[in-house]
Amino acid sequence: MRFASIAAIASIVGFMSAAANPVANADADVSIPLELEKRACSYNGCKCKVGTRAGLYCGYCDAVTNSGSGLFSDVFQCNSKGGCCDYGPRKSCAKFPGFSPCG
């Protein structure tokens, strides 16, 4: 009986020390960028519909009336006065028609 108690205590202590000292992935690369890379918004001749709510729209959205030298898969920033600039390609805009981020 005494041997069973000692064996049980020894296994619990062994488990606790293994859990308290996790070194399984000590060499793993877990570097995650904390910031997204900034992109310039270029004025490429694009135009948005006057009265549009300010925001980001894909080139195929009704808010973007002219994509200028941009593409339909680009993301554009519109203002309510019809002003526009192009941030370039966006993965979600390229998924049209399955996904439609049109404000």
C-alpha positions as CSV (number, residue, x, y, z in Angstrom):
1,M,0.0,0.0,0.0
2,R,2.8,2.4,0.9
3,F,4.6,1.7,-2.4
4,A,1.5,2.5,-4.4
5,S,1.1,5.9,-2.6
6,I,4.8,6.8,-3.2
7,A,4.5,5.8,-6.9
8,A,1.4,7.9,-7.3
9,I,3.0,11.0,-5.6
10,A,6.2,10.6,-7.7
11,S,4.2,10.5,-11.0
12,I,2.2,13.6,-9.9
13,V,5.4,15.5,-9.0
14,G,7.0,14.4,-12.3
15,F,3.9,15.6,-14.3
16,M,3.9,19.0,-12.4
17,S,7.6,19.7,-13.1
18,A,7.1,18.9,-16.8
19,A,4.2,21.2,-17.1
20,A,6.0,24.0,-15.3
21,N,9.0,23.9,-17.6
22,P,7.6,23.9,-21.2
23,V,10.5,23.9,-23.6
24,A,9.0,21.8,-26.4
25,N,9.1,24.6,-29.0
26,A,11.8,26.8,-27.6
27,D,13.4,27.2,-31.0
28,A,10.2,27.8,-33.0
29,D,10.0,31.0,-34.9
30,V,6.9,32.8,-33.6
31,S,7.6,36.3,-34.8
32,I,4.4,37.9,-35.8
33,P,4.4,41.4,-37.4
34,L,2.7,43.8,-35.0
35,E,1.8,46.4,-37.7
36,L,0.5,46.1,-41.2
37,E,2.6,47.6,-44.0
38,K,1.3,51.0,-44.9
39,R,0.4,51.6,-48.6
40,A,0.3,54.9,-50.4
41,C,-3.1,55.9,-51.8
42,S,-2.3,57.2,-55.4
43,Y,-4.4,59.7,-57.2
44,N,-4.7,58.0,-60.6
45,G,-7.7,59.8,-62.1
46,C,-10.3,57.6,-60.3
47,K,-13.7,59.1,-59.4
48,C,-16.4,58.3,-56.9
49,K,-20.1,59.1,-57.0
50,V,-20.9,62.4,-55.3
51,G,-22.7,61.8,-52.0
52,T,-21.1,58.4,-51.4
53,R,-20.3,57.7,-47.8
54,A,-16.6,58.1,-47.2
55,G,-14.9,54.7,-47.0
56,L,-13.1,52.0,-48.9
57,Y,-14.7,50.4,-52.0
58,C,-13.6,47.8,-54.6
59,G,-13.3,49.1,-58.2
60,Y,-16.5,47.3,-59.2
61,C,-18.7,48.9,-56.5
62,D,-21.3,51.5,-57.6
63,A,-19.5,54.1,-55.5
64,V,-16.5,54.0,-57.8
65,T,-17.6,55.6,-61.1
66,N,-14.2,55.6,-62.8
67,S,-11.2,53.5,-61.7
68,G,-8.7,55.7,-63.5
69,S,-5.6,53.6,-64.2
70,G,-6.6,51.2,-61.5
71,L,-8.2,47.8,-61.8
72,F,-11.6,46.5,-60.6
73,S,-9.8,44.4,-58.1
74,D,-8.2,47.4,-56.5
75,V,-9.4,49.1,-53.3
76,F,-10.3,52.8,-53.6
77,Q,-10.9,55.4,-50.9
78,C,-13.8,57.6,-51.7
79,N,-15.1,60.8,-50.1
80,S,-18.5,62.3,-50.2
81,K,-17.4,65.0,-52.8
82,G,-16.5,62.4,-55.4
83,G,-12.8,62.4,-54.6
84,C,-10.9,59.2,-54.9
85,C,-7.5,57.5,-54.5
86,D,-6.3,54.0,-55.2
87,Y,-4.5,51.7,-52.7
88,G,-3.9,49.0,-55.3
89,P,-5.0,45.3,-55.3
90,R,-6.9,43.8,-52.5
91,K,-7.5,40.0,-52.1
92,S,-11.2,40.4,-51.1
93,C,-11.9,42.6,-54.1
94,A,-10.4,39.9,-56.4
95,K,-13.0,37.4,-55.0
96,F,-15.9,39.0,-56.7
97,P,-18.7,38.0,-57.0
98,G,-18.4,35.6,-54.0
99,F,-17.6,38.5,-51.7
100,S,-18.7,42.1,-52.1
101,P,-17.2,44.8,-49.8
102,C,-19.2,47.6,-51.3
103,G,-19.9,49.7,-48.2
